[in-house]
Amino acid sequence: MMRFYNEDTIVAPATAQGRAGIGVVRVSGPLCAAIAMAVAGTLPKERNAVYRAFHDINNQLIDKGLAIYFKSPQSFTGEDVLEFHLHGSPVLLDMMVQTILQQGARLARPGEFSERAFYNQKIDLAQAEAIADLIAAGSATAARSALKSLEGEFSRLINALVEKVIHLRMYVEATLDFPEEEIDFIADKKVADKLDAIAKELHAIFLQAEKGVLLQEGITIALAGKPNAGKSSLLNYLSGKDSAIVTPIPGTTRDILQEYIQIEGVPLHIVDTAGLRKSDDIVEQEGMRRAFLAMDKAQHILWLIDGEQENLDDVASYLKTIPCDKNYHDRITLVYNKIDLTTQTARCVQEDGCTVLYLSIKTGQGLELLQQYLKSILKLNDNEANFIARRRHLSALSCANEYLFKAKEALHLKSAGELLAEDLKEMQNSLSEITGQFTSDDLLGKIFSEFCIGK
């Protein structure tokens, strides 16, 4: 896994694009000392910020600011690292980068600084991903969880589990050359107990990872139903602004409208769709086609019902006829709107196996119940995630669980030590993909390419 960059020196702005009070240009590689002498006229003492004038190759003044030098291996990348802190003008930053390029460096690829830190074993893959997640955090909760991952909380749990798998695997493989001992260990309850303990620990990590993915990705909720049921009004209520035009004229919403909100730090993507009805209008038909596509992609659907015009039986019959690529019925909650015009009261109940929320968006009756229900969909409680996670982490954990299930079958049903050892090996590999101890170069390239330049 080790791959050192002994020849290339890379450079990039480490701060975001645009004007700012301060801008940082970061350099990593063997030419750092020479570049510091050429640009700042001195090589700063390690980990000391010195105020210097920065000059280009023609000795023209670029700016004055701070230079900081981190000598290998005590740096973020594990290589010599140099930082120039100057005024945050895009022009000045570009002048500094161009000067450093003329000194023999090359422009860094997206994520290359973090990639070098990974290959030089300063951080593992889960920590590297946490850097990007921390930068992109959309809430304080997500930021705290990303920071925990960056500090190694997720990695420690995975590494501890891998160690237990390795120890059990070593014990199993050590007996394979001794048939009598193999029979003894298969009959030994200790092996089964260790598998059960590993399964329990894996399940606990998976639950935390699910919560971590939720913080990173959030969920998408589509608002669907017939025209004038209150979809756009609900979008405006949830977003806290007049995002959608609301009129009594059917078919006002003809395209997809999206709003991003947060509920207790969890991202929620609300999608308002066109009203579903029979229409000869080509534009309205296209809007309905897009509505069904949005429903297919959403993790959950709030189906708005006009309580003054519709009843639940008609809606249930209609839902069975709509075209879909996925099973909607497992993801639909019925929202019976306009109870202020009916005899219904605000409540959340189960009817015919479906959750039904009775409310009035206009008067506010039942909207607090809706908020509580959305929290239940998000599976929120008082305990925030111990770390942030990604979809690939869940995939790796699920794969590990599959091999664990096969390992139990090999032990209990087949009494096959060789199969048990092989399943434990594959489980170990699946878990090691999370931290990058066992990961393909293609996956690594994809992960780091998603980083911003300068990280």
Order of alpha helices (4+ residues) and beta strands (2+ residues): beta-beta-alpha-beta-beta-beta-alpha-beta-alpha-alpha-alpha-alpha-alpha-alpha-beta-alpha-beta-beta-alpha-beta-alpha-beta-beta-beta-alpha-alpha-alpha-alpha
